[in-house]
C-alpha cells in the first residue's frame, strides 16, 4: 500500500517538521512493515510553469514528425515573450495549456535543461510529459494537457504536487484495514497520540423505498449491499489534477472521472466500489451464485466461464460482474474522450460487503487479482459501505455537476457485533510485562474497541478489524502499541544434560557421511501431484499411491504429501542438469507420509494449559504415519577425468554403496540382492534387506532408473537412485557405530574363484561364504566377475572373492586358514551350486 504523506496529513495533524522517515519509524514501532519511503521530486528544480501553446510549425525533412512551437509562459521567463520550443509529441494543439520546463531547471534523474539547437532550431526548454516529470502513467503516453482554466505562468511543481513523500507499506494478510489511507491514518494517529479525522464519519441518508431495486439471493456471500444513483453527469467532465495525482502516487492510473472517483474512495476508505452505466443495466440488480457454465466478459476484455461457487452481480440478462473482483464489460462506464455522444451521464454506484473466502477463491480460480479482491479477501469494514457510497456521490456531484437521486438502497443481513471476554491481565501474562488494566483498556480503545468490566474485560471489536477474534489477538494489540522494542530480552535456560537424541545424532551422522562421499544435500518441499506416480511407473496397487491430501494446498498441481523422496530429488536433478550442471550427486533425508487405515479427525489442543497425555495421544493417532527416509540420485560423471585418469560415470554400484554408507552409520547389516520395483530398471535394481527381530525386511531399493522413467521425467541417461527407510534401518541396527578393531596378529588371505549360474546373485554366494567361514573370517570382498562361455560353459559366470582370516589371540596357521576357506566353499556349493574354478 502506497501512502502519500500529503494525503495522510489531511486526517492527522502531524508536526510540520515530521518527515516520511520519521513517520516510517513510528509505524514500524507500531507493527507495520514500511519497506521504503520514496522521495518524489527530491532532485526536481524549477522553473517549471504552465504555458499556453500559441503557434505550431511542422518541420519537414526529418525521419519523425517534429514541431516548432511558441508558448506563452507569462512572466516566468523574465521577458514575457513567447518561448520557442521544439517538440516531437502530437497530442496537443494550439490553445492547449501545457507544462513547460525552462532553461536552468533540473528534471528527475539529474537531467539539466538548457537552450540548445536541434532540428535546425533553438529550443528554449521542453514541453513535458508525465514520464519526464516522474509522475507515473496517465494513460496518454504523451504531453500533459492541463484544463483550460489553468492560469498561465503558474508554478507547475505546486500545481501538480510533484514534491511529496510516499510510504510503501507491506500490509500483512490480517490487516486489510491498512489497505486504505483511513487505516494507515488511524495507526499514525495512535502512534503519535493525535486525534484522527475519520473520513468515514460523514452524514449518510437513511435507506428508503425509492432506491435502485436490488435483490440479494445469497446473504452469506453478500451481507450488505448499498446502491446509489447519480444522474446528469457532464460528459466532458474530467478528473481534476489533485485527484489524478493522488491516484498516481498510490500506484493507479487515471481513467475517467466516474472510475477515478470510485478508485479514489476505495484508496481513501478501503471500501471497493463499482459504478455501472445506468443505461446499460436492465432491471433489478441481483447477487447470486453463478450457474455452472455461465459466461461473462470482464472489463479486461476476457470471456470467463463461471463456476457454480462464483458470486456474481446480475441484471435481467444475467451476470454483469464478478462480485468483489471485476465488473463486466456489458455495463462499463463509457469514456467521453472516445465518444462524447454515448458518454455515461447516469451511474449506479455499488458499495457492498462480500465474504472474504468466496472472493479469494473466485479471484484465484480465474487468475484475476484486482485491487478490490485484494481488499475483500483481507477484510473490509462492512460499516463503511454506506459512507463510501455517499462519498462517491458527493464527489460526482461536485466534480461532474451530477444530481444525487433521493433513493437509497441498503440490503443488510442481520448480524451482531463480535465480543471477546479477556482477563485484564492477559496481555501481562503473554508479554511478561506488567502493563496494568488502565493501559490495556486505553490501548484497546485506541484501536476502536469498546471495553467494559474490571478484572474480566468484555471487548467489542470494531467492524474494521475482523482479524481480532480471540484474547491473544487483543494481547497482541496492546503489546505492539506499547512497543515490541520495550519487551525485556530473556534468554532461554535449557536444563543440563539434554542434547540431541540418539535418533537426531544418527541423522546428522548420515548427512555428514553422505556429504563426505561427495553428495550435496537438496531439501525439497513435501508436496507432490499424483501424476508423478505414473511417471515413476508404480503399479496400481502400490501402497505408495495412497496419499494424504491437503484441504488447502499451496498449489493445486501438488495437493498431496509425498510418500517417497524421489520426485523432489529427481526434480532438483532435472533443474540443475537443465542449467548446465551435468555431474550431479544429490541426497535428502526427510519424512514421508502414509495415511492410516482408520482415518480420524484431529482434536484441537488447548492453548491456556498444557495438553493432557490423552489429548496428545488422540492428536497423534489422527496424524499420518511419518517414517523418515534417505535417498540419493546420481547422474553424469562420478569421477572426473584428468591427468590422474580417465574418470568414470556414475552407475548403479554407486547408488548401492550410498546405501551401505548409511547402513554403516546405523550399525546395521545390509544385505543386497536382486530386486524389481517401480522406477528402477528390472535388470539393474538391487533390493536392500535387513534382519530385524529374526525376520528379513525390505527397507529400500537402489540401482539405475528405467529408461521410460527417464523419458517421462526429462532426466539424463543412466540416472541412478537409491531410497531406503531410515527408521526401519535404525531398528535393525545396534544404534552405536563400532570403530574397527586393530589386531596385533597378522592376517591370512585366501582367494577363491567360484563358478555359478548367471542368475545367482553375488550377494547369496557371499552370504554362504561368510556363514561357512565361521568366526575367523574378518572380511570378504568381491574383486572380479568373469564371463566366458568357452571356458566356463553357457550361462555360467565366475565370481572371485578375497577372504581375510584373523584370530584375536594368535597367529593362524596355513592349515587353519585353508580349512576355513574350504568350509566356506563347501557351504557355498551346497547353497548356490558353486564350484571352484579351474
C-alpha atoms as one frame of an Amber mdcrd trajectory, in Angstrom:
protein
   0.000   0.000   0.000   1.476   3.321  -1.119   0.582   6.219   1.193   1.447
   9.825   0.198   2.425  11.846   3.245   0.478  14.855   1.930  -2.725  12.775
   1.847  -2.030  11.335   5.301  -1.732  14.842   6.767  -5.372  15.549   5.826
  -6.559  13.178   8.554  -3.779  13.518  11.152  -2.227  16.850  12.202   1.368
  15.698  12.070   4.021  18.220  13.174   5.264  20.223  10.209   8.808  19.072
  10.885   7.922  15.351  10.626   9.379  13.686   7.532   8.459  10.450   5.842
  11.394   8.765   7.603  10.040   9.875  10.986   6.576   8.503  10.198   8.174
   5.284   8.931   9.965   4.776  12.247   6.764   5.346  14.214   4.712   2.942
  12.108   7.404   0.237  12.219   7.437   0.544  16.005   3.635   0.042  15.935
   3.998  -3.175  13.938   3.526  -2.056  10.316   6.194  -3.016   7.796   7.095
   0.207   5.979   9.532  -1.014   3.342  10.613   2.260   1.731   9.957   5.985
   1.734  10.028   7.323  -1.824  11.115  10.936  -2.200   9.097  12.351  -5.093
  10.647  15.389  -6.764  13.685  15.348  -4.500  16.016  16.314  -7.372  13.484
  18.479  -9.235  14.315  22.187  -9.598  12.335  24.849 -11.446  11.421  26.960
 -13.282   8.567  24.607 -14.248   5.456  26.537 -15.273   2.125  26.392 -17.053
   2.239  27.600 -20.642  -0.257  28.072 -23.460   0.593  26.952 -26.988   0.369
  29.936 -29.361   1.652  28.523 -32.655   2.777  25.196 -34.083   5.023  24.891
 -37.172   5.521  21.430 -38.672   9.194  20.894 -39.571   9.790  18.864 -42.733
  12.665  16.651 -43.852  13.165  14.586 -40.693  12.607  10.866 -40.063   9.955
  11.577 -37.450   7.395  14.360 -37.093   8.893  17.433 -35.411   7.044  20.593
 -34.372   8.391  24.066 -33.643   6.124  25.730 -31.089   5.800  29.125 -29.447
   4.401  29.010 -25.952   3.182  31.816 -23.698   4.655  31.319 -20.200   3.698
  34.732 -18.814   6.478  36.412 -16.881   8.127  33.128 -15.894  10.943  33.645
 -18.435  11.603  37.195 -17.223  10.698  38.828 -20.577   7.058  37.984 -21.172
   7.935  36.981 -24.732   6.718  33.639 -26.170   9.069  30.751 -25.524  10.338
  28.875 -28.601  10.388  25.095 -28.078  10.975  22.102 -30.351   8.734  19.110
 -29.541   8.022  15.739 -31.172   4.711  14.938 -29.426   1.423  15.094 -31.336
  -1.253  15.035 -28.641  -1.630  18.810 -28.140  -2.874  21.669 -30.289  -2.810
  25.471 -30.451  -4.524  26.930 -27.408  -3.806  23.975 -25.108  -2.345  24.577
 -21.671   0.835  22.536 -21.159   3.682  22.146 -18.660   6.902  23.880 -19.723
  10.327  23.453 -18.178  12.599  26.458 -18.823  16.409  26.599 -19.155  18.166
  26.347 -15.806  15.765  23.735 -14.437  16.606  20.158 -13.462  14.247  17.244
 -14.109  14.112  13.962 -12.131  17.195  11.865 -12.727  19.500  14.877 -12.723
  18.591  15.929 -16.298  19.577  19.612 -16.663  17.667  21.811 -19.116  19.377
  24.441 -21.261  18.783  26.154 -24.570  20.144  24.011 -27.397  19.998  23.800
 -31.151  18.126  20.802 -32.543  16.482  20.031 -35.890  17.736  23.384 -37.206
  16.010  25.427 -34.461  16.992  26.610 -30.985  14.762  25.071 -28.325  14.480
  27.135 -25.141  13.189  24.436 -22.816  10.813  21.477 -23.102   7.098  20.757
 -23.153   6.820  17.946 -20.597   5.184  14.541 -20.408   4.286  12.637 -17.229
   7.246  10.278 -17.686   9.711  13.161 -17.847   8.379  14.550 -14.571   8.315
  11.161 -12.826   4.547  11.342 -12.317   3.668   7.812 -13.386   1.344   6.582
 -16.116  -1.643   8.775 -17.004  -2.732   6.629 -19.942  -1.814   9.185 -22.637
   1.932   8.457 -23.024   2.240  11.995 -24.299   2.382  15.648 -23.322   0.450
  16.765 -20.221  -2.556  18.805 -21.363  -3.977  20.821 -18.463  -7.572  22.039
 -18.008  -8.384  25.236 -19.968  -8.961  27.245 -16.795  -5.371  26.726 -15.572
  -3.529  30.046 -15.121  -0.634  30.713 -17.496   2.700  31.147 -15.713   1.574
  29.286 -12.591   4.200  27.164 -10.819   3.627  23.619 -12.134   5.585  21.986
  -9.276   2.964  23.173  -6.812   0.067  22.657  -9.232   0.968  19.035  -9.975
   2.110  18.279  -6.398   5.383  16.953  -7.738   7.224  17.140  -4.398   5.995
  14.627  -1.860   6.988  11.579   0.185   5.288   8.212  -0.339   5.420   5.416
   2.247   5.367   1.924   0.741   3.809  -0.431   3.317   3.864  -4.240   3.034
   0.435  -4.981   4.501   0.126  -8.438   6.047  -2.836 -10.667   5.220  -4.593
  -9.983   8.540  -4.503  -6.174   8.317  -6.896  -5.403   5.492  -7.819  -2.156
   7.274  -4.357  -0.791   6.399  -5.038  -1.121   2.674  -6.518   2.384   2.874
  -5.421   5.886   3.802  -8.038   5.774   6.573  -6.493   2.678   8.160  -2.910
   3.947   7.966  -4.031   7.333   9.294  -5.608   5.591  12.299  -2.348   3.761
  13.030  -0.409   7.015  12.599  -2.728   8.890  14.952  -2.301   6.172  17.601
   1.491   6.135  17.168   1.715   9.925  17.640  -1.057  10.187  20.240  -3.010
  12.580  17.988  -6.718  12.715  17.125  -7.949  11.173  13.875 -10.291  12.919
  11.468 -12.073   9.799  10.231 -13.120  10.348   6.579 -15.882   7.750   7.038
 -17.670   9.886   9.633 -19.988  11.728   7.237 -23.744  12.202   7.136 -25.433
   9.354   5.279 -29.153   9.405   4.387 -31.280   6.563   5.689 -32.375   3.842
   3.241 -35.769   4.255   1.666 -38.081   2.585  -0.822 -37.098   4.794  -3.778
 -33.600   3.459  -4.369 -32.483   1.308  -7.279 -34.022  -2.187  -6.870 -31.576
  -4.784  -5.508 -32.193  -8.436  -4.634 -29.586 -10.481  -2.705 -30.182 -14.221
  -3.108 -27.062 -15.237  -1.146 -26.840 -13.292   2.149 -23.897 -15.429   3.265
 -21.844 -14.352   0.255 -23.086 -10.733   0.406 -24.270  -9.497   3.793 -24.504
  -5.831   2.799 -25.310  -4.086  -0.489 -25.693  -0.327  -0.866 -26.818   1.251
  -4.151 -26.952   4.953  -5.006 -27.756   6.696  -8.255 -26.289   9.907  -9.710
 -27.715  11.432 -12.888 -26.786  14.295 -15.202 -23.020  13.906 -15.208 -21.332
  16.280 -17.651 -19.936  14.139 -20.486 -16.897  16.401 -20.860 -16.068  16.426
 -17.131 -12.618  15.115 -16.345 -10.811  14.271 -13.134  -9.159  17.316 -11.535
  -5.398  17.378 -11.265  -5.331  16.782  -7.493  -7.391  13.608  -7.856  -5.289
  12.292 -10.740  -2.079  12.995  -8.835  -3.257  11.163  -5.730  -4.190   8.126
  -7.789  -0.804   8.187  -9.498   1.015   8.439  -6.171  -0.756   5.352  -4.803
   0.104   3.456  -7.997  -3.137   3.683 -10.016  -3.698   5.081 -13.496  -6.365
   7.744 -14.029  -9.021   6.507 -16.479 -12.198   8.619 -16.431 -13.940  10.740
 -13.839 -16.504   8.193 -12.624 -13.944   5.380 -12.446 -11.308   7.641 -10.869
 -13.726   8.709  -8.135 -14.546   5.086  -7.193 -10.835   4.227  -7.127 -10.093
   7.331  -5.068 -12.729   6.471  -2.449 -11.518   2.857  -2.351  -7.998   4.052
  -1.567  -9.296   6.583   0.937 -11.739   4.386   2.899 -10.688   0.856   1.921
 -14.163   0.034   0.556 -14.110  -1.248  -3.049 -16.836   0.287  -5.208 -18.162
  -0.207  -8.704 -20.018   2.189 -10.976 -22.465   0.871 -13.606 -23.707   2.812
 -16.615 -27.385   3.065 -15.682 -28.488   2.955 -19.320 -26.873  -0.462 -19.715
 -28.281  -2.068 -16.559 -31.561  -3.812 -17.311 -33.940  -4.302 -14.408 -33.163
  -5.323 -10.839 -29.565  -5.747  -9.719 -29.117  -9.191  -8.145 -26.450 -11.024
  -6.163 -26.331 -14.818  -6.508 -24.072 -17.768  -7.216 -23.281 -18.365 -10.866
 -24.819 -21.211 -12.782 -22.240 -23.738 -13.953 -21.123 -22.817 -17.470 -22.415
 -19.214 -17.481 -20.124 -16.773 -19.240 -19.110 -13.182 -18.559 -16.814 -10.790
 -20.400 -14.978  -8.814 -17.711 -13.603  -5.287 -18.040 -10.235  -6.646 -19.197
 -11.964  -7.998 -22.328 -11.605 -11.679 -21.390 -14.580 -14.039 -21.647 -14.700
 -16.131 -18.489 -16.529 -19.393 -17.931 -18.084 -19.145 -14.486 -18.035 -21.745
 -11.729 -21.017 -22.621  -9.550 -19.208 -21.205  -6.488 -18.563 -17.798  -8.108
 -20.577 -14.941  -6.632 -21.907 -12.711  -9.428 -23.781  -9.429  -9.839 -26.683
  -9.780 -12.296 -29.491  -7.955 -14.026 -32.349  -9.363 -16.095 -29.932 -10.577
 -18.791 -27.623 -12.477 -16.471 -24.170 -11.761 -14.946 -22.872  -8.195 -15.232
 -19.918  -8.548 -12.854 -17.773 -10.911 -10.784 -18.685  -9.799  -7.277 -15.767
  -8.209  -5.442 -13.321  -8.964  -8.269 -14.116  -7.154 -11.543 -17.102  -5.676
 -13.329 -18.491  -6.790 -16.640 -17.911  -5.128 -19.990 -21.657  -5.017 -20.727
 -22.222  -2.218 -18.161 -18.860  -0.433 -18.492 -18.633   3.309 -17.973 -18.119
   4.977 -21.376 -15.232   7.457 -21.630 -16.093  10.871 -23.088 -12.732  11.097
 -24.867 -13.714   8.242 -27.180 -17.389   9.025 -27.865 -18.905  12.188 -26.403
 -22.421  11.411 -27.642 -22.514   7.998 -25.919 -20.604   9.054 -22.811 -22.031
   7.915 -19.499 -24.210  10.528 -17.810 -26.132   8.387 -15.280 -24.445   5.891
 -12.964 -25.489   3.364 -10.333 -22.931   3.082  -7.545 -22.400  -0.242  -5.781
 -20.831  -0.437  -2.322 -21.131  -3.973  -0.959 -19.530  -6.331   1.526 -18.708
  -9.831   0.297 -17.488 -12.999   2.008 -13.676 -12.969   2.111 -13.176 -16.682
   1.364 -15.610 -16.630  -1.559 -13.864 -13.658  -3.180 -10.400 -15.152  -2.641
 -11.408 -18.437  -4.274 -13.050 -16.701  -7.238 -10.024 -14.470  -7.820  -7.635
 -17.433  -7.784  -9.924 -19.646  -9.823  -9.990 -17.089 -12.643  -6.391 -15.920
 -12.022  -7.835 -12.407 -11.748  -6.327 -10.481  -8.848  -7.611  -6.911  -8.557
  -7.360  -4.082  -6.048 -10.942  -4.878  -4.989 -10.378  -8.622  -4.453  -7.139
  -7.890  -2.607  -9.094  -5.865  -0.046 -12.141  -8.108   0.245 -10.097 -11.235
   0.918  -8.129  -9.454   3.671 -11.160  -7.928   5.346 -13.224  -4.815   4.546
 -15.152  -2.743   7.089 -18.833  -3.590   6.401 -19.971  -0.457   8.220 -18.080
   1.743   5.739 -20.134   0.762   2.688 -22.809   3.456   3.129 -20.213   6.154
   3.852 -18.140   5.143   0.805 -21.221   5.314  -1.423 -22.102   8.757  -0.041
 -18.517   9.987  -0.500 -18.623   8.822  -4.132 -21.942  10.562  -4.699 -20.623
  13.807  -3.190 -17.533  13.814  -5.404 -19.501  13.076  -8.582 -21.933  15.910
  -7.789 -19.047  18.260  -7.034 -16.748  17.372  -9.930 -19.168  16.379 -12.695
 -22.214  18.520 -11.934 -24.378  15.464 -11.303 -27.546  15.195  -9.262 -27.878
  12.688  -6.439 -31.226  10.922  -6.570 -33.094  10.727  -3.284 -33.426   6.953
  -3.427 -31.100   4.972  -1.145 -30.935   1.173  -1.333 -29.382  -0.785   1.517
 -29.788  -4.561   1.862 -28.347  -5.815   5.147 -28.202  -9.328   6.602 -28.713
  -9.156  10.369 -25.510  -9.603  12.394 -24.314  -8.821  15.906 -21.027  -7.156
  16.822 -18.307  -9.577  17.893 -17.366  -9.547  21.570 -14.395 -11.169  23.305
 -14.047 -11.834  27.024 -10.481 -11.491  28.239  -8.870 -11.182  31.692  -7.487
  -7.697  32.223  -4.050  -9.143  32.991  -3.935 -11.450  29.954  -1.562  -9.180
  27.937   0.692  -9.026  31.024   0.951 -12.816  31.090   1.589 -13.078  27.356
   4.319 -10.421  27.285   5.785 -10.956  30.749   5.340  -7.223  31.389   3.037
  -5.594  33.956   1.017  -3.201  31.767  -1.890  -2.771  34.172  -5.603  -2.559
  33.463  -5.606   1.154  32.561  -3.006   0.701  29.837  -4.782  -2.356  28.429
  -8.147  -0.555  28.280  -6.609   2.593  26.780  -4.772   0.732  24.023  -7.828
  -1.340  23.092  -9.958   1.793  22.948  -7.371   3.443  20.688  -7.783   0.696
  18.077 -11.561   1.213  18.189 -12.737  -1.364  20.742 -15.476  -0.757  23.297
 -14.289  -2.089  26.649 -16.331  -2.831  29.776 -15.586  -4.631  33.032 -12.913
  -4.670  35.702 -10.898  -7.860  36.217 -12.744  -9.558  33.339 -12.982  -7.291
  30.275 -15.790  -7.557  27.731 -14.363  -6.179  24.476 -16.488  -5.309  21.452
 -14.311  -5.469  18.358 -14.583  -2.635  15.780 -16.056  -3.515  12.409 -12.809
  -2.673  10.577 -10.759  -5.267  12.495 -12.093  -8.733  11.512  -8.696 -10.178
  12.466  -9.380  -9.704  16.191 -11.044 -12.990  17.143  -9.601 -14.195  20.476
  -7.866 -12.921  23.650  -4.385 -13.412  22.194  -5.229 -11.046  19.321  -6.187
  -8.375  21.844  -2.996  -9.034  23.783  -1.002  -8.552  20.579  -2.634  -5.156
  20.003  -1.624  -3.975  23.468   1.923  -5.319  23.125   2.596  -3.844  19.676
   1.251  -0.403  20.606   3.292  -0.373  23.801   6.304  -1.233  21.622   7.917
  -4.541  20.864  11.253  -2.870  21.498  10.207  -2.362  25.134   9.808  -6.086
  25.805  12.579  -7.442  28.032  15.030  -9.884  26.481  15.095 -13.205  28.293
  17.399 -15.961  27.101  16.081 -19.495  27.471  17.866 -21.668  30.027  17.763
 -25.308  28.946  18.248 -27.843  31.707  21.637 -29.512  31.901  22.210 -32.906
  30.342  19.817 -32.539  27.420  21.154 -32.568  23.925  20.403 -34.342  20.692
  18.546 -37.610  20.867  20.158 -40.788  19.592  17.897 -40.578  16.523  18.950
 -36.998  15.803  22.615 -37.935  16.145  22.120 -40.756  13.655  20.530 -38.432
  11.115  23.394 -35.978  11.453  25.989 -38.724  11.069  24.260 -39.925   7.915
  24.224 -36.415   6.471  27.911 -35.920   7.211  28.804 -39.323   5.774  26.956
 -38.687   2.514  28.421 -35.191   2.238  31.866 -36.717   2.797  31.168 -39.152
  -0.035  30.604 -36.250  -2.425  26.824 -35.831  -2.225  25.151 -32.419  -1.941
  22.081 -32.087   0.283  18.998 -30.847  -1.602  15.942 -30.425   0.689  12.618
 -30.272  -1.172   9.008 -29.378  -0.436   6.992 -32.388   0.792   4.212 -31.879
  -1.781   3.543 -33.965  -4.900   0.958 -34.400  -7.608  -0.458 -37.892  -8.034
   0.526 -37.973 -11.718   4.150 -38.410 -10.640   3.400 -41.989  -9.580   2.509
 -42.813 -13.184   5.762 -41.206 -14.319   7.659 -43.326 -11.788   5.980 -46.467
 -13.132   4.445 -47.553  -9.823   1.896 -50.342 -10.011  -1.765 -49.500  -9.492
  -1.878 -51.389  -6.183   1.403 -49.929  -4.880   0.996 -48.621  -1.273   2.951
 -45.523  -2.257  -0.049 -44.384  -4.311  -2.139 -43.967  -1.139  -1.545 -40.338
  -0.221  -2.619 -37.789   2.350  -4.313 -34.889   0.550  -4.270 -31.332   1.872
  -7.518 -29.394   2.220  -5.831 -26.096   1.283  -2.661 -26.885  -0.719  -0.161
 -24.233  -1.756  -0.565 -25.415  -5.347  -3.494 -27.215  -6.942  -0.957 -29.145
  -9.017   0.642 -30.651  -5.873  -2.193 -31.295  -3.411  -0.762 -34.408  -1.710
   2.019 -35.156   0.776   4.882 -37.255  -0.574   5.202 -40.984   0.038   8.694
 -41.112  -1.481  11.614 -38.661  -1.638  12.399 -39.395  -5.281  10.040 -36.893
  -7.017  11.582 -33.905  -5.269  15.173 -35.091  -5.661  14.730 -36.006  -9.308
  13.098 -32.635  -9.937  16.129 -30.912  -8.389  18.451 -33.040 -10.526  16.471
 -32.168 -13.672  16.574 -28.423 -12.920  20.296 -28.410 -12.259  21.035 -30.526
 -15.325  18.971 -28.107 -17.425  21.084 -25.234 -16.111  24.359 -26.789 -17.189
  25.415 -28.814 -14.114  25.603 -32.298 -15.590  27.708 -34.135 -12.962  25.336
 -34.419 -10.028  25.133 -36.363  -6.781  22.275 -35.195  -4.524  20.849 -36.539
  -1.282  17.968 -35.804   1.063  16.742 -37.137   4.386  13.165 -36.326   5.306
   9.741 -37.525   6.315   7.281 -39.267   4.025   3.595 -39.578   4.808   1.303
 -42.600   4.678  -2.405 -42.428   5.603  -3.572 -44.682   8.415  -6.147 -47.372
   7.746  -8.560 -45.723  10.161  -8.955 -42.018   9.486  -9.725 -39.794  12.465
 -10.429 -36.091  12.886  -7.654 -34.229  14.696  -8.561 -32.694  18.044  -7.907
 -29.005  18.780  -5.404 -28.722  21.610  -5.959 -26.024  24.284  -3.636 -23.012
  24.422  -4.369 -21.932  28.012  -2.899 -25.049  29.627  -0.647 -27.982  28.887
  -2.485 -30.672  26.884  -3.068 -33.918  28.725  -1.355 -37.124  27.648  -4.715
 -38.404  26.371  -5.211 -35.297  24.209  -1.729 -35.578  22.738  -2.257 -39.284
  22.087  -5.565 -38.551  20.333  -3.858 -35.961  18.152  -1.005 -38.328  17.280
  -3.497 -41.074  16.431  -5.073 -38.786  13.801  -1.753 -37.943  12.162  -0.484
 -39.975   9.204   2.433 -42.348   9.653   5.631 -40.377   9.046   8.715 -42.565
   8.653  11.998 -40.869   7.806  13.634 -41.865   4.521  17.015 -41.210   2.951
  17.540 -41.023  -0.803  20.279 -40.210  -3.295  20.242 -39.528  -7.042  23.251
 -39.502  -9.382  23.905 -38.527 -12.987  26.909 -37.686 -15.128  30.483 -38.357
 -14.023  31.138 -39.843 -10.599  34.868 -39.380 -11.013  36.196 -36.584 -13.217
  38.718 -37.252 -15.967  42.120 -35.597 -15.716  45.829 -36.237 -15.614  45.157
 -38.821 -12.917  42.946 -40.978 -15.142  40.004 -41.295 -17.449  37.342 -40.867
 -14.772  34.121 -42.867 -14.802  30.370 -42.227 -14.980  28.014 -42.772 -12.037
  26.350 -46.180 -12.114  24.123 -48.466 -10.083  27.016 -49.573  -7.875  27.411
 -46.013  -6.552  23.773 -45.939  -5.511  24.204 -49.244  -3.657  27.376 -48.003
  -1.985  25.451 -44.962  -0.702  23.017 -47.351   0.969  25.914 -49.271   2.529
  27.369 -45.980   3.800  24.087 -45.178   5.551  23.825 -48.694   6.973  27.325
 -48.466   8.442  26.379 -45.284  10.282  23.283 -47.025  11.677  25.275 -50.067
  12.735  23.051 -52.312  10.630  23.982 -55.277   8.438  22.593 -54.535   4.970
  22.042 -57.378   2.521  21.904 -56.569  -1.177  20.111 -58.833  -3.600  18.485
 -58.644  -6.986  15.090 -56.958  -6.990  12.474 -55.318  -9.154  10.444 -52.269
  -8.192   8.747 -49.248  -9.728  11.108 -46.721 -11.290  14.231 -48.915 -11.369
  15.447 -50.883 -14.365  14.447 -54.541 -13.731  17.930 -55.819 -14.608  19.788
 -53.166 -12.616  17.757 -52.940  -9.427  19.019 -54.046  -6.007  16.728 -54.865
  -3.112  18.072 -53.642   0.237  17.282 -56.011   3.102  17.932 -56.015   6.852
  17.162 -58.564   9.549  15.118 -57.228  12.485  13.744 -59.456  15.261  14.816
 -62.531  13.336  12.827 -61.631  10.197  14.005 -60.172   6.912  12.619 -56.773
   5.964  12.997 -54.893   2.677  13.991 -51.334   3.584  14.647 -49.870   0.150
  15.927 -50.193  -3.395  18.882 -48.903  -5.363  20.106 -49.028  -8.928  19.653
 -47.466 -12.345  16.308 -45.911 -13.270  14.217 -47.321 -16.088  14.523 -45.544
 -19.484  10.746 -44.959 -19.500  11.033 -43.094 -16.205  13.955 -41.038 -17.523
  11.915 -40.031 -20.566   8.768 -39.232 -18.558  10.650 -37.029 -16.082  13.123
 -35.499 -18.548  16.197 -36.899 -16.779  19.717 -37.567 -18.121  20.627 -41.014
 -19.405  21.863 -43.584 -16.882  20.439 -41.671 -13.900  20.754 -43.779 -10.730
  18.890 -43.558  -7.445  18.589 -45.109  -4.009  15.939 -44.763  -1.324  15.605
 -46.564   1.995  13.609 -46.358   5.186  15.854 -44.877   7.872  13.520 -45.776
  10.720  13.496 -49.441   9.715  17.283 -49.378   9.306  17.646 -47.834  12.768
  15.519 -50.596  14.304  17.741 -53.250  12.718  20.977 -51.594  13.836  22.598
 -51.632  17.249  22.493 -47.845  17.368  26.199 -47.453  18.090  28.637 -47.491
  15.171  31.650 -49.652  16.072  35.149 -48.479  15.373  37.264 -51.055  13.525
  39.396 -53.258  15.772  43.174 -53.242  15.361  44.820 -56.605  15.855  48.472
 -57.264  16.638  48.307 -60.563  14.777  48.883 -60.906  11.014  46.095 -61.518
   8.537  45.830 -64.629   6.342  44.411 -64.003   2.878  42.789 -66.709   0.772
  41.347 -66.073  -2.712  38.653 -68.279  -4.215  37.032 -68.190  -7.666  33.622
 -69.866  -7.809  31.661 -70.716 -10.934  27.877 -70.350 -10.616  24.882 -69.913
 -12.897  24.461 -66.349 -14.149  21.095 -65.741 -12.383  22.650 -66.494  -8.967
  23.192 -63.154  -7.137  26.706 -62.482  -5.894  25.187 -61.481  -2.543  23.871
 -65.023  -2.000  27.288 -66.526  -2.749  28.912 -64.009  -0.390  26.417 -64.801
   2.378  27.119 -68.535   2.034  30.915 -67.971   2.133  30.539 -65.749   5.206
  28.418 -68.338   7.034  30.718 -71.229   6.115  33.981 -69.492   7.035  32.972
 -69.066  10.667  34.338 -66.683  13.291  37.836 -66.499  11.849  36.619 -64.578
   8.777  37.390 -60.880   9.199  36.170 -59.576   5.820  35.175 -60.699   2.361
  35.396 -58.735  -0.874  34.257 -59.490  -4.430  37.092 -58.351  -6.679  36.329
 -59.941 -10.055  33.381 -61.098 -12.174  34.304 -63.090 -15.289  32.096 -64.481
 -18.052  33.361 -66.657 -20.917  31.127 -69.317 -22.470  34.084 -71.228 -23.977
  35.922 -71.601 -20.666  33.071 -71.651 -18.150  30.167 -73.000 -20.156  26.953
 -71.428 -21.439  25.028 -69.427 -18.820  27.839 -69.556 -16.263  29.968 -66.862
 -14.565  32.984 -66.749 -12.272  32.969 -64.759  -9.001  36.377 -64.169  -7.355
  36.437 -63.289  -3.652  39.251 -62.212  -1.355  38.780 -63.741   2.119  40.719
 -62.281   5.080  41.128 -64.501   8.149  42.482 -63.427  11.535  42.302 -64.769
  15.071  42.096 -62.367  18.036  44.589 -64.326  20.187  47.112 -65.992  17.913
  48.724 -66.211  14.501  46.752 -68.500  12.216  48.492 -71.419  10.556  48.146
 -72.168   6.859  46.089 -75.236   7.680  43.626 -73.255   9.816  43.104 -70.616
   7.094  42.763 -73.286   4.405  40.256 -75.247   6.488  38.113 -72.139   6.989
  38.279 -71.412   3.263  37.290 -74.986   2.339  34.342 -74.847   4.745  33.205
 -71.625   3.160  33.453 -73.070  -0.365  31.621 -76.208   0.682  28.662 -74.284
   2.100  28.560 -72.031  -0.966  28.427 -75.102  -3.181  25.649 -76.597  -1.077
  23.509 -73.425  -1.104  24.166 -71.968  -4.556  25.649 -74.809  -6.616  29.036
 -73.037  -6.785  32.143 -74.985  -7.799  35.770 -73.956  -7.639  37.030 -72.623
 -10.924  39.854 -74.339 -12.600
